[in-house]
């Protein structure tokens, strides 16, 4: 897979991920706050505060790291997707193996104008391979490019 | 094609098919039905229909079964199998001949008495069968097999009217006894039975009963026997239980796999087995994705191996599907002599070239050290606390003895684990106590993943995962750990190119 040119996805995904992380942080902060009310002493204001601070820090720092290690590349044979900050993986998917594809957009992704490309294979474990953070137009173009030479049974 | 769209299927189900529809539905509802019967017969809480509720439900099921039988039609159009279901809510299903992978049959005692079979038509979509036809007479099944597979097969093979059936493997009773002894499936059955009994509360100890048992003369006699005799009695009891479980496994093996026969007909393999429920499976070699060989310690004592295959169309789904679990393992041979295994594998993967010995490659140089450290760390982590709790000072001995054991494991694992990249396949041999061999043809590879954990990166290693179709997600494909990072990249790159180059 060496000759494959890998490129980054749309940086707008960092914003989406930050929102996701912020919402999750808010949720956990409220949860911890509610459950630590009956606790004695300093636990009540401290525990939710720590969760909120930690979550805020994580929401701000993690998405750029994730972004830095998320790369993809397309060649004549198919597509390769590299991801993972701590556990790194690179999945290579020949285009003849693609069964069908989805381009999906959540509400936040729609606001930032990006989409997630989902590729389905007939495999057993990697049956769905996702590439988030593509510009929506780019995702559709990539899907069409990958499907252009499809039509095999894929098994 | 134009004539195909208004094709009207005319074939019907077997005349007694309502009987099987009814029994099948009742079998699924048996627990609620019994509960209903039980609650409604009691006078204090009469249900809406009183004691009539169960006959009413059964009648409704019967009407439905008869309705299904009357409205079901199938037929062979130019391009595929066409199935019409229902008259009010109509459903027309069209399955192209080329996409049909297997036509499997299953016959319980009642089916065999009446000369009929449950038929499952499977395609490569995965999950549950594309069409389940219940039930057809045997000549109709034969006709369906011939019609469907003759459409797919090249013309020259159809010309040979009845292709000769060549027996590759036939398991006699003593082979099945060996399989039962090795497989030990009785253990699972016992465990399941214990689970059920526990749920129903049978194991709740009755203190009074226990006391009476302890004060009975036989208990006093046991206490008078002395320690050695007690130990001997205990050992004997354990031995008897182990033997009983193995006996059960043997009986189970004989019942499920009785008269196992693997035959080759015009390039495809057929497996038939079962004492009461006869199963007939077609393993189309074109759809075999991988071959797995398993060899446990007991296998080696008997000089036997087990062979199974992954078929496209299996695996994936099957949530709560009662028949797919039975169909899960596609045996090529539940047990066969180790010497005849290569021949059977070659029959299952005829497209591969078997003239060259595979060029077996070892794992990365640092693999042994890493496996040793990992095994040691985990065993110390798990054993230390219980050992200190139970043995006090003896704990040191247990923890120290982990060192040579972990080293032995690492050494033997690395010694017996090899991979090979042949021009047309990738092979992986792993494990030392239970040895496995997986063979995946290169044109069956779906995706490739090179993965590296922080530990991998520190020692410049990576693992590669080769995904194939048709396996369960737990035991899918080939995962080779502890490869050199560069080796993994090269292997992935080579496999990616050949997998992508497959002609449609």
Interface residues (C-beta under 8 A of the other chain):
Chain A: X1 X2 X76 X77 X78 X80 X86 X87 X88 X89 X90 X91 X92 X93 X94 X95 X96 X97 X121 X122 X123 X124 X125 X126 X127 X129 X151 X152 X153 X155
Chain B: X99 X124 X126 X287 X289 X310 X312 X315 X316 X444 X446 X447 X448 X449 X450 X451 X452 X453 X454 X457 X465 X467 X468 X469 X470 X471 X472 X473 X476 X477 X489 X492 X493 X496 X497 X499 X500 X501 X502 X504
